[in-house]
Amino acid sequence: MVAAQHTDGIVNPAGAMTAPLGGYMNENGLVGYDGLANGFVLTFTNGLKVYLTGDTGPTSDMKLIVRDFYHPNLAVVNVDGVNSMGPEETAYAMKQLVQPAAVIPSHAEEQVTTGGAVRPDSRTAQFMQLLGDIPAYVPLSGTTLGFDGDANCVAGCSQGTLAEERMRRRSELDRPLGQSGRIVAR
């Protein structure tokens, strides 16, 4: 577990807490505190290290703890700009602080794709453009993303309309496929 900076609360206490406390809080417009925000770094058996940012802003811990201690090679980053970093902050955090080999943008709070292609007017498209040479893989409904230990996408790889040639070259490497799941380390 790593630090994340985000205010957090239970905005519907009646639905999340037992009676009568949840009802009293709801009636009085109160929000319940539900703990500290955090991110996670997961290490898979193939060596893949994934940083899950959670809702956060850029922090010095992204460099000092996440990058310098854990050395993740894949990051799943929230880019909504409402509850977490927006496209510019997230791109800065990835390029300057964390420096992963690849990223998966998430939690955009908007429609990101149309027909499997990234919408050019989306925050995700803006983030991907700002990333420069760091490949970004867009999760698509019903598609499992698979990564080897070096964060090369080996299954379900979709970069929308950006960096398609790099994705095609990686898919030609004839890597073995593994079990299915949301993010699969190979």
Contacts in CASP RR format, 6 or more apart in sequence:
PFRMAT RR
TARGET T0000
AUTHOR 0000-0000-0000
METHOD contacts of the structure
MODEL  1
MVAAQHTDGIVNPAGAMTAPLGGYMNENGLVGYDGLANGFVLTFTNGLKV
YLTGDTGPTSDMKLIVRDFYHPNLAVVNVDGVNSMGPEETAYAMKQLVQP
AAVIPSHAEEQVTTGGAVRPDSRTAQFMQLLGDIPAYVPLSGTTLGFDGD
ANCVAGCSQGTLAEERMRRRSELDRPLGQSGRIVAR
1 38 0 8 1.000
1 39 0 8 1.000
1 40 0 8 1.000
2 38 0 8 1.000
2 39 0 8 1.000
2 40 0 8 1.000
2 41 0 8 1.000
2 51 0 8 1.000
2 61 0 8 1.000
2 65 0 8 1.000
2 66 0 8 1.000
2 70 0 8 1.000
3 36 0 8 1.000
3 38 0 8 1.000
3 39 0 8 1.000
3 56 0 8 1.000
3 59 0 8 1.000
3 61 0 8 1.000
3 65 0 8 1.000
4 36 0 8 1.000
4 37 0 8 1.000
4 38 0 8 1.000
4 39 0 8 1.000
4 53 0 8 1.000
4 54 0 8 1.000
4 55 0 8 1.000
4 56 0 8 1.000
4 57 0 8 1.000
4 59 0 8 1.000
5 37 0 8 1.000
5 56 0 8 1.000
5 57 0 8 1.000
5 59 0 8 1.000
6 37 0 8 1.000
6 54 0 8 1.000
6 55 0 8 1.000
6 56 0 8 1.000
6 57 0 8 1.000
6 83 0 8 1.000
6 84 0 8 1.000
7 37 0 8 1.000
8 33 0 8 1.000
8 34 0 8 1.000
8 35 0 8 1.000
8 36 0 8 1.000
8 37 0 8 1.000
8 55 0 8 1.000
9 31 0 8 1.000
9 32 0 8 1.000
9 33 0 8 1.000
9 34 0 8 1.000
9 35 0 8 1.000
10 16 0 8 1.000
10 17 0 8 1.000
10 31 0 8 1.000
10 32 0 8 1.000
10 33 0 8 1.000
10 34 0 8 1.000
11 31 0 8 1.000
12 26 0 8 1.000
13 21 0 8 1.000
13 22 0 8 1.000
13 23 0 8 1.000
13 25 0 8 1.000
13 26 0 8 1.000
13 30 0 8 1.000
13 31 0 8 1.000
13 32 0 8 1.000
14 22 0 8 1.000
14 23 0 8 1.000
14 25 0 8 1.000
14 26 0 8 1.000
15 22 0 8 1.000
15 26 0 8 1.000
16 22 0 8 1.000
17 23 0 8 1.000
17 25 0 8 1.000
17 32 0 8 1.000
24 30 0 8 1.000
25 31 0 8 1.000
25 32 0 8 1.000
37 54 0 8 1.000
37 55 0 8 1.000
37 56 0 8 1.000
38 54 0 8 1.000
39 51 0 8 1.000
39 52 0 8 1.000
39 53 0 8 1.000
39 54 0 8 1.000
39 56 0 8 1.000
40 51 0 8 1.000
40 52 0 8 1.000
41 49 0 8 1.000
41 50 0 8 1.000
41 51 0 8 1.000
41 52 0 8 1.000
41 66 0 8 1.000
41 70 0 8 1.000
41 72 0 8 1.000
42 49 0 8 1.000
42 50 0 8 1.000
42 52 0 8 1.000
43 49 0 8 1.000
43 50 0 8 1.000
44 50 0 8 1.000
44 149 0 8 1.000
44 185 0 8 1.000
45 185 0 8 1.000
46 148 0 8 1.000
46 149 0 8 1.000
46 185 0 8 1.000
46 186 0 8 1.000
47 149 0 8 1.000
47 185 0 8 1.000
48 73 0 8 1.000
48 74 0 8 1.000
48 147 0 8 1.000
48 148 0 8 1.000
48 149 0 8 1.000
48 150 0 8 1.000
48 151 0 8 1.000
48 185 0 8 1.000
49 70 0 8 1.000
49 71 0 8 1.000
49 72 0 8 1.000
49 73 0 8 1.000
49 74 0 8 1.000
50 72 0 8 1.000
50 74 0 8 1.000
50 75 0 8 1.000
50 76 0 8 1.000
50 183 0 8 1.000
51 66 0 8 1.000
51 70 0 8 1.000
51 72 0 8 1.000
51 74 0 8 1.000
51 75 0 8 1.000
51 76 0 8 1.000
51 98 0 8 1.000
51 100 0 8 1.000
52 75 0 8 1.000
52 76 0 8 1.000
53 75 0 8 1.000
53 76 0 8 1.000
53 77 0 8 1.000
53 78 0 8 1.000
53 84 0 8 1.000
53 85 0 8 1.000
53 93 0 8 1.000
54 78 0 8 1.000
54 84 0 8 1.000
54 107 0 8 1.000
55 78 0 8 1.000
55 83 0 8 1.000
55 84 0 8 1.000
55 107 0 8 1.000
56 78 0 8 1.000
56 84 0 8 1.000
56 85 0 8 1.000
57 84 0 8 1.000
57 85 0 8 1.000
57 89 0 8 1.000
57 93 0 8 1.000
58 85 0 8 1.000
58 89 0 8 1.000
58 92 0 8 1.000
58 93 0 8 1.000
58 97 0 8 1.000
60 97 0 8 1.000
62 93 0 8 1.000
62 97 0 8 1.000
62 98 0 8 1.000
63 96 0 8 1.000
63 97 0 8 1.000
63 98 0 8 1.000
66 72 0 8 1.000
66 97 0 8 1.000
66 98 0 8 1.000
67 97 0 8 1.000
67 98 0 8 1.000
67 99 0 8 1.000
72 98 0 8 1.000
72 100 0 8 1.000
73 100 0 8 1.000
73 101 0 8 1.000
73 102 0 8 1.000
73 149 0 8 1.000
73 150 0 8 1.000
73 151 0 8 1.000
74 100 0 8 1.000
74 101 0 8 1.000
74 102 0 8 1.000
74 103 0 8 1.000
74 104 0 8 1.000
74 147 0 8 1.000
74 151 0 8 1.000
75 94 0 8 1.000
75 98 0 8 1.000
75 100 0 8 1.000
75 102 0 8 1.000
75 103 0 8 1.000
75 104 0 8 1.000
76 103 0 8 1.000
76 104 0 8 1.000
76 106 0 8 1.000
76 183 0 8 1.000
77 85 0 8 1.000
77 90 0 8 1.000
77 93 0 8 1.000
77 94 0 8 1.000
77 103 0 8 1.000
77 104 0 8 1.000
77 105 0 8 1.000
77 106 0 8 1.000
78 84 0 8 1.000
78 85 0 8 1.000
78 90 0 8 1.000
78 106 0 8 1.000
78 107 0 8 1.000
79 85 0 8 1.000
79 86 0 8 1.000
79 87 0 8 1.000
79 90 0 8 1.000
79 105 0 8 1.000
79 106 0 8 1.000
79 107 0 8 1.000
79 108 0 8 1.000
79 123 0 8 1.000
79 124 0 8 1.000
79 127 0 8 1.000
80 86 0 8 1.000
80 107 0 8 1.000
80 108 0 8 1.000
80 109 0 8 1.000
80 110 0 8 1.000
80 123 0 8 1.000
81 87 0 8 1.000
81 89 0 8 1.000
81 109 0 8 1.000
81 123 0 8 1.000
82 109 0 8 1.000
83 107 0 8 1.000
83 109 0 8 1.000
84 90 0 8 1.000
84 107 0 8 1.000
85 93 0 8 1.000
86 123 0 8 1.000
86 127 0 8 1.000
87 123 0 8 1.000
87 124 0 8 1.000
87 126 0 8 1.000
87 127 0 8 1.000
87 130 0 8 1.000
88 126 0 8 1.000
88 130 0 8 1.000
90 105 0 8 1.000
90 127 0 8 1.000
91 127 0 8 1.000
91 130 0 8 1.000
91 131 0 8 1.000
94 100 0 8 1.000
94 103 0 8 1.000
94 131 0 8 1.000
94 134 0 8 1.000
95 130 0 8 1.000
95 131 0 8 1.000
95 132 0 8 1.000
95 134 0 8 1.000
100 134 0 8 1.000
100 151 0 8 1.000
101 134 0 8 1.000
101 135 0 8 1.000
101 150 0 8 1.000
101 151 0 8 1.000
101 152 0 8 1.000
102 134 0 8 1.000
102 135 0 8 1.000
102 136 0 8 1.000
102 137 0 8 1.000
102 147 0 8 1.000
102 151 0 8 1.000
102 152 0 8 1.000
102 153 0 8 1.000
103 131 0 8 1.000
103 134 0 8 1.000
103 135 0 8 1.000
103 136 0 8 1.000
103 137 0 8 1.000
104 136 0 8 1.000
104 137 0 8 1.000
104 138 0 8 1.000
104 139 0 8 1.000
104 145 0 8 1.000
104 183 0 8 1.000
105 112 0 8 1.000
105 124 0 8 1.000
105 127 0 8 1.000
105 128 0 8 1.000
105 136 0 8 1.000
105 138 0 8 1.000
106 139 0 8 1.000
108 122 0 8 1.000
108 123 0 8 1.000
108 124 0 8 1.000
110 122 0 8 1.000
110 123 0 8 1.000
110 124 0 8 1.000
111 119 0 8 1.000
111 122 0 8 1.000
112 118 0 8 1.000
112 119 0 8 1.000
112 122 0 8 1.000
112 124 0 8 1.000
112 138 0 8 1.000
113 119 0 8 1.000
113 138 0 8 1.000
113 140 0 8 1.000
113 160 0 8 1.000
116 138 0 8 1.000
116 140 0 8 1.000
116 158 0 8 1.000
116 160 0 8 1.000
117 160 0 8 1.000
117 161 0 8 1.000
118 124 0 8 1.000
118 125 0 8 1.000
118 128 0 8 1.000
118 138 0 8 1.000
118 159 0 8 1.000
118 160 0 8 1.000
118 161 0 8 1.000
118 162 0 8 1.000
119 125 0 8 1.000
120 161 0 8 1.000
124 136 0 8 1.000
124 138 0 8 1.000
125 162 0 8 1.000
127 136 0 8 1.000
128 136 0 8 1.000
128 138 0 8 1.000
128 159 0 8 1.000
128 162 0 8 1.000
129 162 0 8 1.000
135 153 0 8 1.000
135 159 0 8 1.000
135 163 0 8 1.000
135 166 0 8 1.000
135 167 0 8 1.000
136 159 0 8 1.000
136 162 0 8 1.000
136 163 0 8 1.000
137 145 0 8 1.000
137 153 0 8 1.000
137 156 0 8 1.000
137 157 0 8 1.000
137 158 0 8 1.000
137 159 0 8 1.000
138 158 0 8 1.000
138 159 0 8 1.000
138 160 0 8 1.000
139 145 0 8 1.000
139 158 0 8 1.000
139 182 0 8 1.000
140 156 0 8 1.000
140 158 0 8 1.000
143 156 0 8 1.000
143 158 0 8 1.000
144 155 0 8 1.000
144 156 0 8 1.000
144 180 0 8 1.000
144 181 0 8 1.000
144 182 0 8 1.000
144 183 0 8 1.000
144 184 0 8 1.000
145 153 0 8 1.000
145 155 0 8 1.000
145 156 0 8 1.000
145 157 0 8 1.000
145 182 0 8 1.000
145 183 0 8 1.000
145 184 0 8 1.000
146 153 0 8 1.000
146 154 0 8 1.000
146 155 0 8 1.000
146 156 0 8 1.000
146 157 0 8 1.000
146 183 0 8 1.000
146 184 0 8 1.000
146 185 0 8 1.000
146 186 0 8 1.000
147 153 0 8 1.000
147 154 0 8 1.000
147 183 0 8 1.000
147 184 0 8 1.000
147 185 0 8 1.000
147 186 0 8 1.000
148 154 0 8 1.000
148 175 0 8 1.000
148 185 0 8 1.000
148 186 0 8 1.000
149 185 0 8 1.000
149 186 0 8 1.000
152 170 0 8 1.000
152 173 0 8 1.000
152 175 0 8 1.000
153 167 0 8 1.000
153 170 0 8 1.000
154 170 0 8 1.000
154 171 0 8 1.000
154 173 0 8 1.000
154 175 0 8 1.000
154 177 0 8 1.000
154 186 0 8 1.000
155 177 0 8 1.000
155 178 0 8 1.000
155 184 0 8 1.000
155 186 0 8 1.000
157 167 0 8 1.000
157 170 0 8 1.000
157 171 0 8 1.000
158 167 0 8 1.000
159 166 0 8 1.000
159 167 0 8 1.000
175 186 0 8 1.000
176 186 0 8 1.000
177 186 0 8 1.000
178 184 0 8 1.000
178 186 0 8 1.000
END
